[in-house]
Structures are given as C-alpha cells and as structure tokens.
C-alpha cells in the first residue's frame, strides 16, 4: 500500500500541471489577433458567439435570470437572514425588468439607450456568456497546482506585508483570478477549520476577493481597453494588493481580533521544511494527485459559473438599474462623489467630478462606474476600470456574500473599508495611468 502511495507522490501525472496551467494562462493572458481585433482568446470566443447567435442571447439570458430569481426560494436561502431576504426580493425585480426589456414592454425611460438596453446588451449578455465559459478555462488555470506552487513561493511575503499566513497567497490569487464567491468560500471554510484568525479572514475577504478575471474582461470591453488587456490586468492586480497592504493598518481591519473561530482547533501555519522551491513543487504534486478527473473538474467549475451568473444577472438588472436611475435622476451619487472629489481634483484628472461620481457608483454595482465614463478620456477610463475592481466591496454581490459567511465583519465596517479602498486606489493608480498611457 505504501509503495502505491509513494508512486502517486513521485509521479502524479505532472504533465497536467504544465499543460493545463499553460492552456488556462494562454486563454486569459496571451493576446491573439483574429481579423482586425487583438484580444485574449476568451474575448474572441464570446465575441464569436455574440456575432453568430445574437438574436437568441437575450432569451438565454432571461432563462438564467429566471433561474437566479427562483433559486433562493427553492433552496430556502432567502430566509437565512434579512440581507438574504432583501437581495432575493431584488432578484425578483431583476426578473421583471428582464422580461420588460426582452419583450419590449414598459416605460419610455427604461428604454433610453443608457438605461435598460445598455445593461442588457453591454453587461447582462456578456457576463452571462463570460462567466460560464471563463469557468472552463479557470478550471485549467487554478485546478492543477499552479496556485499552490505560487502560494508556497509567496509565503515569506504574505505575513510581513498583508498580515496573513503564507497559505493565504493561494486564497488571494484564487480570489483575484477566479472569483470573490470562490475566494470567500475558501476563506470561510479555512477560517472555520481554525487555519485563519478572524482578523486574517476579514483581511482576505475584503482585500483579495475581487471580481474574477472574466468580469475584468467585461469592464475592459465596455471601456474599449482590450487592446491593453495585460497592462490593465497586471496594474489592477498590483494596485489591489498595495491598497490591501495599507488598509490592514487602518480601522476597522486593524481592530478585528486575532482569535480563531469558536469551537475550531487552531492550526497556525508551519514553515515548509527544506528548500522552498522543492516545497512548492511538492504542494503542486499533491494538488495534481488529488485533482478530480478533467471532466469532473470542468463540470464543477461550469456549475459554479452558472450559479454565479444566476446570482449576478438579476442583481445587475435590479440594483444596477437602481444605481443608474439614482445617478441619472437624483443627486445621491453626486453627494457621495464629494468624498472622492478632493482627490480626483488634486490629482488633476480630466473631469474630476465625473470620476468622483463614477467611483461612488461602485458601491451599488462594480460595473456601473464604467458605464458613466464610456465617452471619457483614456486616462479616466483606465483609472475607473482599476477602481471598480480594486474597491472590491459592492452591494449587488460581494456584500451579501461576505455577510452570509461566519467572518465577523459588519456592513458599516464594509462601507468604511470601501471608502478607504477607493481613495487609496485613486491616489495610487492615477500616477501609474499618466506614466504608462
């Protein structure tokens, strides 16, 4: 029996680590020119589907929205908490809005090009395609040891810079590349197992659990930034992690207690024995040897992607539309924007009030800031594209996800962290944008 275990350990089909990770990386990070368009393969696939099946896509999206609106009531999630009740109600509103848009019924203001049709055609349909299709290639990128390998190598950096254990490097990169729902799922599980303290779990949940790379593609497509996709992706990743390194020293994160989950067995992290690269390789081998079959891995990720699309599409059409209506017809986001205006003005960004207002819109839904600056200067579009991801916290999806975990952090604390993150991101990314663009 021991011999079999040794064999698995020394030769667990490590070709998967190289081949599948490389395919995943290629699909997300290598720009390819097809026709006149230079973009990543994932974007080309989605564009091809939109071009050839455009007429059917609104109806497909409506089916996903219907499933998303009904799911909380079938699964019983809607009655778990007041927050779940409110968001389940918003999903039903999203379904009603979706029916009105697809079948062309409703008030004239809803059909203004910058309102319903924009949400449906520029966000709902691309997101509905990108998330499940992106999930297939994410399965290759994150399922075969690459994250674990990187995680062990990053251990010496995590504790001094982000006040979290080395193992959180895997969590952080999975959250950033994969999705906040995946990241929060991992974080909550590891916290309840006693491997993170409350403070560490809160830092990871609010500092790394961004929207996935697939959502960043939607933002980049909306703002016509796909020609500089790699620059946008890596600048966003670096800025997000720098902002998190600062917020860990500010209230409320610094005041959360370093206590383990009640009832769990504390398991502080041990340093790897021997050479780090060997330990990283060992972790990767371990992951590959335990990985499910290719088909199972893809199926599980597509299922997660569909569930995520079901959760998000109705929210875009309800909370997203509410955000657009408030931005268009009320001064709410102008008032909120005044929090950020001193920074956008001092940094001499073009249209500083518009940038401040767009940044404020992100609290409702992370896509909304992009919608406000579609016609703006390139530097403004780049700054807002980074802010919408790096700010992390928004009410249409991330807030209910965090609140539904065991991580001890309240909605007022989340709003305070959001304000800090937006201000810090604007300050850090604006000079980078001026330098690189």
Protein Blocks (a to p, Z undefined) as FASTA:
>chain_A
ZZmmmmmmmmgopmlmmmmmmmmmmmmmmccdehjbccdfklmmmmmmmmmmmmmmmmmm
mmmmmmmmmmmmmnommmmpmklmmmmmmmmmmmmmmmmmmnopacfklmgmklmmmmmm
mmmmmmmmmmmmmmmmmmmmmmnommmmmmmmmmmmmmmmnopafklmmmmmmmmmmomk
lmmmmmmmmmmnopacfklmmmmmmmmmccdfklmmmmmmmnopmmmmmmmmmmmmmmmm
mmmmmmmmpcfklmpccbddehiacddddddehjfklmmmmmmmmmmmmpccfklmmmmm
mmmmmmmmmmmmmmmmmmmmmmmmmmmmmcklmmmmmmmmmmmmmnopahkllmmmmmmm
mmmomklmmmmmmmmcfklmmmmmmmmmmnopafklmmmmmmmmmbdcdfklmmmmmmmm
mmmmmmmmmmmmmmmZZ
